[in-house]
Amino acid sequence: MIKRTLYFGNPAYLSRKLEQLIVRLPEVEKNDTLPETFKKEAQATIPLKTFGVVIF
């Protein structure tokens, strides 16, 4: 199976929970004008099994 490569060219908060990589953007997290519901929807989760390389 071919694994994906993840590239992060901009700052991002990365964490892991339940075999998922969680990606959050600091611009969204620190922006006080955005509603909390939008901030929660702006995070992405990627299964750890689907990528092989992470480039920062």
The first five atom37 places (N, CA, C, CB, O) and aatype in JSON, in Angstrom:
{
  "aatype": [12, 9, 11, 1, 16, 10, 18, 13, 7, 2, 14, 0, 18, 10, 15, 1, 11, 10, 6, 5, 10, 9, 19, 1, 10, 14, 6, 19, 6, 11, 2, 3, 16, 10, 14, 6, 16, 13, 11, 11, 6, 0, 5, 0, 16, 9, 14, 10, 11, 16, 13, 7, 19, 19, 9, 13],
  "atom_mask": [
    [1, 1, 1, 1, 1],
    [1, 1, 1, 1, 1],
    [1, 1, 1, 1, 1],
    [1, 1, 1, 1, 1],
    [1, 1, 1, 1, 1],
    [1, 1, 1, 1, 1],
    [1, 1, 1, 1, 1],
    [1, 1, 1, 1, 1],
    [1, 1, 1, 0, 1],
    [1, 1, 1, 1, 1],
    [1, 1, 1, 1, 1],
    [1, 1, 1, 1, 1],
    [1, 1, 1, 1, 1],
    [1, 1, 1, 1, 1],
    [1, 1, 1, 1, 1],
    [1, 1, 1, 1, 1],
    [1, 1, 1, 1, 1],
    [1, 1, 1, 1, 1],
    [1, 1, 1, 1, 1],
    [1, 1, 1, 1, 1],
    [1, 1, 1, 1, 1],
    [1, 1, 1, 1, 1],
    [1, 1, 1, 1, 1],
    [1, 1, 1, 1, 1],
    [1, 1, 1, 1, 1],
    [1, 1, 1, 1, 1],
    [1, 1, 1, 1, 1],
    [1, 1, 1, 1, 1],
    [1, 1, 1, 1, 1],
    [1, 1, 1, 1, 1],
    [1, 1, 1, 1, 1],
    [1, 1, 1, 1, 1],
    [1, 1, 1, 1, 1],
    [1, 1, 1, 1, 1],
    [1, 1, 1, 1, 1],
    [1, 1, 1, 1, 1],
    [1, 1, 1, 1, 1],
    [1, 1, 1, 1, 1],
    [1, 1, 1, 1, 1],
    [1, 1, 1, 1, 1],
    [1, 1, 1, 1, 1],
    [1, 1, 1, 1, 1],
    [1, 1, 1, 1, 1],
    [1, 1, 1, 1, 1],
    [1, 1, 1, 1, 1],
    [1, 1, 1, 1, 1],
    [1, 1, 1, 1, 1],
    [1, 1, 1, 1, 1],
    [1, 1, 1, 1, 1],
    [1, 1, 1, 1, 1],
    [1, 1, 1, 1, 1],
    [1, 1, 1, 0, 1],
    [1, 1, 1, 1, 1],
    [1, 1, 1, 1, 1],
    [1, 1, 1, 1, 1],
    [1, 1, 1, 1, 1]
  ],
  "atom_positions": [
    [[0.84, -1.18, 0.0], [0.0, 0.0, 0.0], [0.88, 1.24, 0.0], [-0.95, 0.0, 1.21], [1.83, 1.33, 0.78]],
    [[0.59, 2.19, -0.85], [1.36, 3.43, -0.94], [0.93, 4.36, 0.19], [1.17, 4.11, -2.33], [-0.26, 4.61, 0.39]],
    [[1.9, 4.85, 0.91], [1.63, 5.78, 2.0], [1.7, 7.21, 1.49], [2.62, 5.56, 3.17], [2.44, 7.51, 0.55]],
    [[0.93, 8.07, 2.1], [0.93, 9.49, 1.73], [2.07, 10.22, 2.42], [-0.42, 10.14, 2.09], [2.6, 9.77, 3.43]],
    [[2.44, 11.36, 1.85], [3.4, 12.27, 2.45], [2.65, 13.52, 2.88], [4.56, 12.62, 1.47], [1.92, 14.11, 2.08]],
    [[2.81, 13.92, 4.13], [2.19, 15.14, 4.64], [3.24, 16.23, 4.67], [1.57, 14.92, 6.05], [4.33, 16.04, 5.21]],
    [[2.92, 17.38, 4.1], [3.83, 18.52, 4.08], [3.16, 19.68, 4.79], [4.22, 18.91, 2.62], [2.02, 20.04, 4.47]],
    [[3.86, 20.28, 5.76], [3.37, 21.44, 6.48], [4.3, 22.61, 6.19], [3.28, 21.16, 8.01], [5.4, 22.68, 6.74]],
    [[3.87, 23.53, 5.33], [4.65, 24.7, 4.98], [4.33, 25.9, 5.86], [0.0, 0.0, 0.0], [5.1, 26.85, 5.92]],
    [[3.2, 25.84, 6.55], [2.78, 26.9, 7.47], [2.72, 26.33, 8.88], [1.39, 27.5, 7.06], [2.65, 25.11, 9.05]],
    [[2.76, 27.18, 9.9], [2.69, 26.67, 11.27], [1.4, 25.89, 11.5], [2.79, 27.82, 12.28], [0.33, 26.26, 11.01]],
    [[1.51, 24.81, 12.26], [0.35, 23.98, 12.6], [0.61, 23.31, 13.94], [0.07, 22.91, 11.49], [1.74, 22.98, 14.28]],
    [[-0.47, 23.11, 14.69], [-0.4, 22.35, 15.92], [-0.74, 20.9, 15.58], [-1.38, 22.92, 17.01], [-1.79, 20.62, 15.01]],
    [[0.16, 20.0, 15.93], [-0.05, 18.58, 15.66], [-0.14, 17.83, 16.99], [1.09, 17.99, 14.78], [0.65, 18.06, 17.9]],
    [[-1.11, 16.93, 17.08], [-1.23, 16.07, 18.24], [-1.77, 14.72, 17.78], [-2.15, 16.71, 19.34], [-2.19, 14.56, 16.63]],
    [[-1.75, 13.75, 18.68], [-2.21, 12.41, 18.35], [-3.22, 11.97, 19.39], [-1.02, 11.41, 18.27], [-3.03, 12.16, 20.59]],
    [[-4.3, 11.37, 18.9], [-5.33, 10.86, 19.81], [-6.04, 9.71, 19.12], [-6.34, 11.99, 20.21], [-6.52, 9.85, 18.0]],
    [[-6.1, 8.58, 19.79], [-6.81, 7.39, 19.28], [-6.37, 7.02, 17.87], [-8.31, 7.64, 19.31], [-7.21, 6.84, 16.98]],
    [[-5.07, 6.9, 17.67], [-4.49, 6.51, 16.37], [-4.84, 7.48, 15.23], [-4.97, 5.11, 16.0], [-4.9, 7.09, 14.07]],
    [[-5.08, 8.75, 15.59], [-5.37, 9.78, 14.6], [-4.4, 10.95, 14.82], [-6.86, 10.25, 14.71], [-4.08, 11.29, 15.96]],
    [[-3.94, 11.55, 13.73], [-3.16, 12.78, 13.8], [-4.15, 13.93, 13.73], [-2.09, 12.86, 12.65], [-4.96, 13.99, 12.8]],
    [[-4.09, 14.83, 14.7], [-4.98, 15.98, 14.74], [-4.19, 17.21, 14.34], [-5.62, 16.15, 16.16], [-3.14, 17.49, 14.92]],
    [[-4.68, 17.93, 13.34], [-4.01, 19.12, 12.81], [-4.9, 20.33, 13.09], [-3.72, 18.98, 11.28], [-6.07, 20.37, 12.7]],
    [[-4.32, 21.33, 13.78], [-5.02, 22.59, 14.06], [-4.14, 23.74, 13.59], [-5.37, 22.73, 15.58], [-2.91, 23.66, 13.68]],
    [[-4.75, 24.8, 13.11], [-4.0, 25.96, 12.63], [-4.0, 27.05, 13.68], [-4.61, 26.49, 11.32], [-5.05, 27.4, 14.22]],
    [[-2.81, 27.62, 14.0], [-2.74, 28.65, 15.03], [-3.5, 29.92, 14.65], [-1.3, 29.0, 15.32], [-4.0, 30.62, 15.53]],
    [[-3.59, 30.23, 13.35], [-4.32, 31.44, 12.94], [-5.79, 31.33, 13.32], [-4.19, 31.67, 11.43], [-6.42, 32.33, 13.69]],
    [[-6.33, 30.14, 13.24], [-7.74, 29.93, 13.6], [-7.89, 29.86, 15.11], [-8.28, 28.63, 12.95], [-8.84, 30.43, 15.66]],
    [[-6.98, 29.18, 15.78], [-7.07, 29.02, 17.24], [-6.98, 30.36, 17.97], [-5.96, 28.1, 17.72], [-7.69, 30.58, 18.95]],
    [[-6.12, 31.25, 17.51], [-5.87, 32.51, 18.22], [-6.77, 33.66, 17.77], [-4.44, 32.9, 18.04], [-6.71, 34.74, 18.35]],
    [[-7.59, 33.45, 16.76], [-8.46, 34.5, 16.25], [-9.7, 34.58, 17.13], [-8.85, 34.23, 14.76], [-10.52, 33.66, 17.15]],
    [[-9.84, 35.7, 17.85], [-10.95, 35.86, 18.79], [-12.26, 36.23, 18.09], [-10.61, 36.91, 19.81], [-13.32, 36.15, 18.71]],
    [[-12.21, 36.63, 16.84], [-13.42, 37.05, 16.14], [-14.2, 35.87, 15.56], [-13.07, 38.02, 15.04], [-15.36, 36.03, 15.18]],
    [[-13.58, 34.7, 15.49], [-14.25, 33.52, 14.94], [-15.08, 32.82, 16.01], [-13.22, 32.54, 14.33], [-14.66, 32.75, 17.17]],
    [[-16.24, 32.31, 15.65], [-17.04, 31.57, 16.64], [-16.38, 30.24, 17.02], [-18.46, 31.3, 16.09], [-15.62, 29.66, 16.23]],
    [[-16.66, 29.77, 18.22], [-16.07, 28.53, 18.72], [-16.44, 27.33, 17.86], [-16.5, 28.29, 20.17], [-15.64, 26.41, 17.71]],
    [[-17.63, 27.32, 17.31], [-18.04, 26.19, 16.47], [-17.18, 26.1, 15.22], [-19.53, 26.32, 16.08], [-16.85, 25.01, 14.78]],
    [[-16.82, 27.24, 14.65], [-15.95, 27.25, 13.48], [-14.56, 26.75, 13.84], [-15.87, 28.66, 12.87], [-13.95, 26.02, 13.07]],
    [[-14.07, 27.13, 15.0], [-12.74, 26.7, 15.44], [-12.68, 25.17, 15.6], [-12.37, 27.38, 16.77], [-11.68, 24.55, 15.24]],
    [[-13.74, 24.58, 16.12], [-13.76, 23.13, 16.3], [-13.87, 22.41, 14.96], [-14.92, 22.73, 17.2], [-13.3, 21.33, 14.8]],
    [[-14.59, 22.99, 14.01], [-14.73, 22.37, 12.69], [-13.47, 22.54, 11.84], [-15.93, 22.97, 11.96], [-13.29, 21.81, 10.86]],
    [[-12.6, 23.48, 12.2], [-11.41, 23.76, 11.4], [-10.28, 22.77, 11.66], [-10.93, 25.16, 11.69], [-9.28, 22.8, 10.95]],
    [[-10.41, 21.9, 12.64], [-9.35, 20.92, 12.86], [-9.57, 19.7, 11.99], [-9.28, 20.5, 14.35], [-10.71, 19.29, 11.74]],
    [[-8.47, 19.12, 11.51], [-8.53, 17.95, 10.64], [-7.94, 16.75, 11.37], [-7.78, 18.21, 9.3], [-7.0, 16.89, 12.15]],
    [[-8.49, 15.58, 11.11], [-7.94, 14.35, 11.66], [-7.56, 13.43, 10.51], [-8.95, 13.65, 12.61], [-8.3, 13.3, 9.53]],
    [[-6.4, 12.81, 10.63], [-5.87, 11.92, 9.6], [-5.44, 10.62, 10.29], [-4.67, 12.58, 8.82], [-4.66, 10.67, 11.24]],
    [[-5.92, 9.48, 9.83], [-5.49, 8.21, 10.44], [-3.97, 8.02, 10.3], [-6.23, 7.03, 9.78], [-3.41, 8.27, 9.23]],
    [[-3.34, 7.58, 11.37], [-1.88, 7.4, 11.36], [-1.41, 6.35, 10.36], [-1.41, 7.02, 12.74], [-0.28, 6.44, 9.87]],
    [[-2.24, 5.4, 10.03], [-1.86, 4.33, 9.11], [-1.77, 4.79, 7.67], [-2.85, 3.21, 9.2], [-1.19, 4.08, 6.84]],
    [[-2.32, 5.97, 7.34], [-2.42, 6.37, 5.93], [-1.24, 7.18, 5.42], [-3.66, 7.17, 5.72], [-1.16, 7.44, 4.22]],
    [[-0.3, 7.59, 6.29], [0.84, 8.35, 5.79], [2.14, 7.73, 6.29], [0.75, 9.83, 6.22], [2.18, 7.11, 7.35]],
    [[3.18, 7.93, 5.5], [4.46, 7.35, 5.84], [5.52, 8.39, 6.19], [0.0, 0.0, 0.0], [6.47, 8.08, 6.9]],
    [[5.36, 9.64, 5.68], [6.37, 10.68, 5.88], [5.66, 11.99, 6.24], [7.26, 10.86, 4.61], [4.63, 12.32, 5.66]],
    [[6.24, 12.73, 7.21], [5.76, 14.07, 7.54], [6.93, 15.03, 7.34], [5.2, 14.14, 9.01], [8.0, 14.84, 7.91]],
    [[6.71, 16.06, 6.53], [7.74, 17.06, 6.24], [7.3, 18.38, 6.82], [8.01, 17.18, 4.71], [6.19, 18.86, 6.56]],
    [[8.2, 18.99, 7.62], [7.92, 20.29, 8.21], [8.71, 21.36, 7.51], [8.24, 20.3, 9.71], [8.61, 22.54, 7.86]]
  ]
}
